[in-house]
Amino acid sequence: MAELAEQEYDVVVVGAGFGGPVAAKKCADAGLKTLMLERGQSVGDKVISGLTIPIYGFLFGPSFIRDGNPPIERPVDGIRNYVIHDIDTGDIDIIELRIPEPISPIFAFGYNTYCKPFCEWEAEKAVESGAELRTSTTAIDVIKEDGFIRGVITDREEKIRSKIVINCEGSQGLLAIRTGVRERYPPEVISLADTYDYEIRKEDVDRIFGHTLRFCWGFDEQRIAPPLGHGNGLMVWPYRNSIHWMQDQCLRMDDGKAPNLRRLFDEYHENITTRLPWWSNEVAPHIKLRAKMFEGFEIFVGLDDRLRNMPNHTDGMILAGDAAGLESTVLCDGVPCAWFSADIAADVAIEAIKAKNTSATFLKIYDRRIKAHPIIKWATTCTARWNLRKAQESHDRSELRARVHYGFGFGLLTHASTPLVKSSFNSMKKDPTITIKWLKMFLRYYYNWEHERFGQEELPRQPRGRGLFGLALVFLDSLSRLLSPLTRAMVIVLTPLTGAANPLVKVLGPLIEPLIEAIKRMAPLFKSLLTMMISSIIRANPAIYDV
Ligand SMILES: Cc1cc2nc3c(=O)[nH]c(=O)nc-3n(C[C@H](O)[C@H](O)[C@H](O)COP(=O)(O)OP(=O)(O)OC[C@H]3O[C@@H](n4cnc5c(N)ncnc54)[C@H](O)[C@@H]3O)c2cc1C
């Protein structure tokens, strides 16, 4: 083999999906010579098509995303679950977790986005910060010297040396497996998805779905998604002027034989789209198939302790996001954990380079920090989705209802509240003015949504001033600065009580649902005030939402 061309960097980031650019940007901002490698021809080519990023990703994730204008396709206000007992007789329970209007869609439960534009936007930010991006380049191996990883070898016959490698290569983790850091996941812990991308007019999405995801669950005989494994369901995501229809599975290989997935997915797609009334009556007449994706997508949804505790670092390399097995076992939402872990990985890489110590012993702090992150901890150890598989196996109707309620309905808050409050407090301790940044984020994202400004970085500035609404935000901003010491002290005092959030929501649960109902009922009374507020948000000079 000819001598490989050698290049030298401080940090090589493998993968420009959701996590990679976050790590690359932070390293570049710290003045490190950073290279990001992406095997796709362009960024986002190899990431799945579209998804919902839950709100905690934006609130507690990287500040450039929270304070920026990422390309969001639709605010999401919750999930409507159809628990189908008998599709033909219409025996279907509806379980909802939804932020009521008019709080929604200004304040959202998450944001739907297409992956490609979002990852491109993130990568652009990393490049603006000084990171170098190389697409159509696959890291096929690592440079190993004295047991340390000292860079990567690419399929372009380059030898790229670096002080540290941050591996954000996603769930397949070929490089991690090749280097012996991680094992291949067994099929049963991987979720497979069959996705259909449909065009539909925005007015129709608004009318039919509004801002709510629709999920369907049932026992195998309802033929909602093929019974290849357990935890199978159907999910429909609304975007701006398109929707995604997705059957989602975990694979079960009886006798070590893989079933004919293509045939089964097609058969079940045909079954459910012709029998599900709201699909065939409300949705089907308005849609046009644009693309169909089936690749045996991998989402690590297992709760196998051995797999969960596979190493996430070695001498000279840190694994982040899906590569580190951080996809959530709850909602299968991997983006927030990819952002959090990539951010922490960059911090640790910066510290390691400064300390001139990239040994596994030093990098152990990465493992400690990600495991101490309240959301990562919750997302990777929660049993909600795992129990759903068990409920589907049990064939017990009330058990299935309960599992859907705890996994995707209001019951979610009885196990998510503590991690959410803990993360809020951690953020407020670091920056007591962050609540205003959160508020501005919601308002800015809503403004962008209303003005259909998807991913346009520079919003047209209006010559007029800030207006009353803008002045109110300036006032809140100043107040939060003034009250910073008090906020920090209050958060420190209340931190030991955060563990009470889950039980408290459980106790208050029966009151919260009627409260939401009351808000909905009272909305017409405040209609003119609310209309005025919403119109102020939309008509404001967008400069008022800058941080
Ligand atoms: C069907 C499906 C639905 C999902 N729905 C949701 C959802 O609703 N919400 C949510 O939050 N998450 C969802 N996820 C999970 C989410 O997509 C992942 O958790 C997230 O993309 C992880 O980010 P990452 O940066 O770790 O990896 P990825 O985003 O997968 O990025 C990895 C990147 O590395 C590149 N790469 C891989 N190997 C190499 C190499 N050797 N050299 C160079 N480049 C390489 C890939 O091309 C890719 O661009 C879903 C996943 C699937 C499959």
The ligand as a Gaussian input file, in Angstrom:
#p B3LYP/6-31G(d) Opt

LIG

0 1
 C      -36.646000       5.963000      12.321000
 C      -36.078000       6.800000      13.379000
 C      -36.868000       7.732000      14.035000
 C      -36.311000       8.552000      15.035000
 N      -37.098000       9.469000      15.635000
 C      -36.555000      10.309000      16.537000
 C      -37.342000      11.344000      17.123000
 O      -38.521000      11.500000      16.839000
 N      -36.737000      12.197000      17.989000
 C      -35.407000      12.083000      18.308000
 O      -34.903000      12.901000      19.101000
 N      -34.662000      11.090000      17.783000
 C      -35.189000      10.211000      16.912000
 N      -34.419000       9.230000      16.362000
 C      -33.040000       9.061000      16.838000
 C      -32.093000      10.119000      16.241000
 O      -32.171000      10.108000      14.832000
 C      -30.668000       9.805000      16.666000
 O      -30.627000       9.554000      18.045000
 C      -29.725000      10.962000      16.343000
 O      -29.676000      11.159000      14.949000
 C      -28.339000      10.655000      16.913000
 O      -27.416000      11.625000      16.535000
 P      -25.896000      11.201000      16.306000
 O      -25.149000      12.436000      15.981000
 O      -25.421000      10.369000      17.432000
 O      -25.918000      10.244000      15.049000
 P      -26.494000      10.535000      13.593000
 O      -27.400000      11.699000      13.615000
 O      -26.983000       9.231000      13.083000
 O      -25.207000      10.961000      12.777000
 C      -24.169000      10.088000      12.464000
 C      -23.438000      10.666000      11.270000
 O      -22.174000      10.023000      11.143000
 C      -21.927000       9.721000       9.785000
 N      -20.985000       8.596000       9.791000
 C      -21.207000       7.331000      10.251000
 N      -20.085000       6.604000      10.177000
 C      -19.133000       7.422000       9.679000
 C      -17.759000       7.241000       9.396000
 N      -17.144000       6.082000       9.625000
 N      -17.053000       8.285000       8.869000
 C      -17.667000       9.477000       8.626000
 N      -18.979000       9.701000       8.890000
 C      -19.695000       8.693000       9.423000
 C      -23.308000       9.392000       9.246000
 O      -23.345000       9.538000       7.845000
 C      -24.170000      10.428000       9.967000
 O      -24.253000      11.642000       9.260000
 C      -34.945000       8.411000      15.363000
 C      -34.143000       7.491000      14.698000
 C      -34.698000       6.682000      13.725000
 C      -33.814000       5.706000      13.034000

